[in-house]
Amino acid sequence: MKEYLKKLPEEILNPINCACAVASKNNMQAYLVGGFVRDLLLGVENLDLDIVVEGDGLRFAEDYASALKARLIRHRRFVTATVILEDNLKIDIATARKEVYPHPASLPVVTRSNLKDDLARRDFSINAMAVSIMGDNFGKLVDFFGGKNDLADKKIRILHDLSFIDDPTRILRAVRFEKRYDFRIEPETLKRLKAAVKLGMLEKVQPQRLRDELILILKDKEPLKEIKRIQQLSGFGFINPRLSISKKNLELLSSIEKEVGWFKKVYPERRRLDTWLIYLMGLIDSLDAKKVKNICANFVFKRGEESRLLSYRKLLSKLTQGLGRSSVEPTRIFHLLEPLPYEVILFAKAKYKNQNIQKHIMDFFEIYHGMKICVSGDDLRSLGFVPGPFYQKIFTIVLNAKLKGQVRTKDDELLLIKKLIKG
């Protein structure tokens, strides 16, 4: 594994070497664990470092943050901490621990333990490997559960029979890893997964934990594959008991995938999309507003997320009425679309195949989006006018003229204002 580590970029290798120095100084055994090790073996980029320490992980994290001159966030209940570097690289530090679930689908009770117990509490064998970052053992792979062989065989395998009962969110994670890496859930694991689904285990999990797993799925590169697999294995009753994914839903989700790809390709410089939110709109499109509101409350979405999910239906009705005709004034297109989030606009483009709506949305992104006038209140004052309500009227007239292509430069705008004043 040394060779794998040496190939890492400096922004990752330097914090690893620093962790090695801190571990040696404190005489602690420290290991890279989990997804980072998995992706290291697969040759997949992963900038999320997870370090497990046999000993006092919080003390290690304090010394480590000090050595890196980084910010430290402690999570004392789980004897873990997060070190945040200046470039926002996050490194999770944990004391090697053992977990016991008081009852199915509950949060675990955590006690300090050793590396083997820590790895044994993981979801799948491919995520239960570690790499030593200590002295002579630097780069040595620790693989108690055959994770490396399962990686080679492209296999998703749980570590014990009650894995999906203890933590049902692993059902969603199994699908995510299976489709992300083009692996397969091995037969015995699949059998245990289906048994947990039959027992309704997903519905027993705290909604916020389901929300986090769902968002990770919808953020993946090709979430439609995962959505179809979840529909096949468990359905989406954990979001809402009345939610069923129909052929029409799948067609909409496929259209969303296409529009998201189009936007990212044509406008890479624009702000980053919350793509997961667009896919979620597609998933719950068949539900009425009351059920969507209940989902937002149960899943405790952030205010901006909830606002987009609750308001897009009303907005879409307004859009279809305003943009459905072939001849629509540029000012109308601008004033309809400019206040809306990208996610809502792209969802409308995916949902409605009316050629006029498609053209007006594309014109908005290409021509009108973000258009602003150059003149300001200072320019009007320089012309001798005291600030008042008519300022806004003048600015609106200038903006509309700019949208229609009648003015382009600041000089054009000033000339138009002088004509308005003279008139």
N, C-alpha and C positions, 0 to 999 in steps of 0.2 A: 504493500500500500504506500510505501514511501514515494515511489515513482508517481503515483496518482497525486499525492500531496504536493510534490515539487512542481507539478504542472499548473497548480492553482495560481490565479492572479495575485499580485502583491497585496491588494486590499483585503484578501481573504487569508493569505498565508501569513502575513505579519501579525494579525490578531491570534492566529493559532500558535505561532512561535512565542508570542507574549504569554499565552495561557500555559504553555509548557514551562516557561521560566517561573511563573507564579506558582505553579504546582510543585516544581522542584524546590523552590524557596520554602514552601509550607509543608513539604514532605507529604503531599497528597497525590493519590492516583487520579488522573483526569483523562477523560475520553471524549472524543467526538462520537455522537450517537444519532440514531434515527434516520430521518429522511436525507440528511446531508451525506451520510455514509452510503445509503442506497443509490443516490444520484451520482456520487463520486464513482461508484463501480459501473454505473450505466453510462457514464460520460455525459450526463445531463447537468447543465449549469444550475446551481442551487446556492444562493447567497445567505440562506438561513442557517446560521451555526447553532448547534445545540451541544452543550458540554455538560457531562455528568461527572461529579466529583465524589469519590469515596472519602467521606469526611465531612467537614463543615462547609457546605456549599455556599452559604451566605457570607462566611468570612472570606472564602476564596473570591467570591464575586466582588466584595469590597476592595480587596487588594488588586484584583484584576482591573476594575474600573479606575482605580487610582493610577495604576501603571499605564493605562491607555488614555488617561485624562478624559474619561467618558462619563456620561450620566448613568446613574444606577437607580433602578426601580426594584424594590423588594416585594416579594409575595410570601410573607411569613407562613401563612397557613399551609402552603404546599412546599415549604422550604426551598423555594426557587427565587431567582432574580433575573432581571433583564438589564443588560449593559447596552447602552445606545451611544454609538460613535457619532462624530460630527457629520459624516455623510449619511446619517440615518440607518446605517447598518446595525441590525439588532442581533445580539448574541444572548441566547437563553442559557442560564446556568442553573443546574439542579443538583441537589444532594441525592446520591443514589438512594432510592426508596422502594418500599414495598407498598402495594395498595390492596386494601380489602374493601369489597363492596358490601355495605350493611344489608342492602336489599337490591333486587334487579333495577337497573336504570338509574340508580342513585349516584351521587358523587362519592368517590372513594374516600376511605379513611387512610391517611398516609402515615407511615412510620419509616424511620431511617433504616437502610439496609445496605446490601452490597450490589455490585454491578449486575450480577446474574439475576437477582430479584428485580432490579430496575428494568432490565431488558425483557424479563418474563411478563411484565405488566403491559407490554406494547400490544398493538392491534394485530400485526401480521409479521411473519418471519422476516420478510424483506425490510421491515422497519426495526428489527430487533438485533441489529449488528452495531458494533462499536469499533473505534480505532483509537489505540493508545497514543497519547501525545506526551509520554513520559520518557525522558532520557534514552537509554538503550532500547527501550521498547517502542520508541517513536515510530508510528506507521504500522504497528502490528494490528492485524484484524482480529477481533474477538467475535466469534460466531457460534453461540451455544445451540442455536435452534435451526441451523441449516438454511439460513437466509440467502447465502451466496449461491447455493445450488438452486434454490427456488427462483432467484433472479435469472440464472442461466436457463431454467426451464420455463420462464415466463409464467410463474405460478403465484396466485394469491392464496395464502394459507394462514389460518388462525393458529394461535399457540395452545389453546385449550378449548374443551368442548363448550364451556359456558361463556365464551368470549362475547357473543352477540347478546346474551342475556344480561351479563354484567353491564355492558355498554352498547346499547342498540345503535348508537350513531355509527358504529363500525359497519353496519349494513350499508350506509351511504358511502363510507370511505372505501369499502371493498369495491363498489361500483366505480368510484372515482379513479382508483389506482388501476383497476382492470382496463378501463377504457382509455385512460391517459397514456398508459404504456403499452397498450395492445397486448395485455396479459390475459389470463383466464382464471376464474375462481375455481380452485380444484374441487373435485366432487364432494369430499367429506365436508369441506368448508361451505360449499353451496347448500348441502343438505341442512347444516346447522343454521345457515342464514334463513332458509325458507321456513324452518321450524320456528325461529324467532319472529318472523313476519306473521306466521299463522297465530302466534300467541299475542299479536298486537303490541309488540315491544316498542315499536317506534312511537306509538301514541302515548307511551308512558314516560317519555323523555321530556325534560324541561324544554319548552318551545325555543328559548334563546339558544340552547345548544344545537337544536335542529336548524335554526336560522343560520348559525355560523357554518354548519356543514353544507347547507343548501347553497349559501353564497359562494363557498369554495368550488362547488360543482359548477355553478352558473358562470363563474369567472374563468373556468378552464378554457383551453384553446378550442375544443370542439364539444361544447356542453350538450349538443343535441344527441350525441351517442349515449351519454350518461343518462339523459332524460328518458330516452327510449328503454334503456336497460332497467332503470328504476320502475318505470311503468310496467315492465314485464315481470319484475321480481316482487314488487311490493305495492305499486301504485303510489299516489300522492295524497292519500287520506290523512297523512300526518300534517299536511298543510291545512286542509279542510276536509271533513268527512264527505262533503258533496263534490269534491273536485275529482273529475275523471278526465283523462287526456284523450280526446277524440281525434279522429283523422284530420278534422278541421284545425284543431290545436296544433298538431304536428306540422301541418302545411304552413301555418302561421309562424311557428318556431323556425322552420326551414327558411322561410322568407326573411325572418329577423337575422338569421345567420348570414344570409346573402347581403343584406343591407349593412350590417355591421362591418363585414369584409370590405364592401364598397367604400364606406366612409373612411375606414382606416387607410385604405390604399390611396384614395384621392386627396384626403385632407390629413396627412400624418402630423402636420404642425398644429392642428387644433387641439383643444383641451382633451385630456384623456376621458374616454367614455366610461360610465358605470354600466358596462355591458350586461352584467348580471341582472340589473334592474329592468332592462329591456326584455331579457328572457323571462323574468318573473312576470312581467306584464302579459307576455304571451301565454305563460303557464296558467294564470288565473283569469284569463280573458273571458271564460265562460261563466264566471261567478258574478252575482249581482253586487252592487255597491256595498250593501250591508255586510255581506260575507267578507269582502275585501277589507272593510274597516275592522272587522273582528280579527282578521289575519294580522293586520298592522298592529293591533293592540296586543295580541298574544305573542307575536314575535318581537315586539318592542323595537321596531325600526326607528332609526334616527328621524328627526323632524323633516329634514329635506327629502329623505327616501319616502316617508309616509305621504308627504305632500304630493310627490309625483305619482305615487301609486293610487291615491284617492282622487286626484283631480284630472287624470289624463282622459277619462271617459267623457267628461263634460267638454274638455278642450277638443277632443277628437270630433265630436258632433259639430262644434263650431267650425272646425277646419274643413270638414267635408262640405259644409254649406258654403263656406267662403271661397274655397279653392276648387270646387268641382266644375266650374265653367272654364272654357278655353280662354276667354278674354277677361283677365283680372288685372286691375291697375297695380303697378309695382308698389305703390304706397299701401294698398290693401294686403298684398303678400307680406310686406315688411311688418306691418302693424299686427298681423295675425301670428306670425312666426317668431319675430324677434324676442318677445318676452318668454318664449317657451324653452325649456331645457332640451338639449340635443336628444336626450333619450326619448322624450315624448314625440319629437318630430320624426325620428327614425322609426319609432314604433308605428306612427301613422303611415309612413312610406312603405313599411312592410305589410301593414294590414289592408291598405286600400290600393287597389291596382288601377283605379281610374287614371287614365293617361294625363289628364289635366292636373290632378293632384301631384302626380309624379313629377311633371315638368315644373310646376310652380315651386315645389320643394327643392328640386335641383337648382333652379334659378336663384332661390333664396341663398343656398349655401355658396353658390358660385359668384353671385353679383351683389346681393343686398345685405347679407349678414354682416353685422358690425359697422354698417355705414354710419358715419357721423359727419356733422358739418364742421367747418373750420372756424367760422366766426364765433365770437363769444360776446358776453355782456360788455366787456371792455371796448370792443369794436363799436357797439351801439352807443356807448357813452361817449366815445370819441367823435361820434357824429352829432353829439349834442343832446342826446335823449336821456331823460331821467328814468331809472329803472321802474318798471311797472308791469302789469299783466300782459300788455301787448308784446313784451319781449318774447314770451313763449309762443305767441301767435306768429310772430315773424320767423322764429326758429323753425316752427312747424312747416311754414310755407317754403322755407329754404331747403329743409330736409326733403320735402316732397318733390321739389324741383330737382334735387340731386338724384333721388331715386329714379326719376323719369329721364335722367341724362341731360337735363336742360342746363345744369351748371356742373362744373367739375372742380375748379380751383377756388381758392379763397377770394381771388380777385373777382371771379364770376359771381360768387355769393354776395360780395359787397356791392357789386353793380346792380344785382337784383334787388337788394335791400334799398339802395338809393332810388331805384325806379318805383318801388313800393311806397316809399316815403313821399316821393314827388307826386305820385298818383293820389 
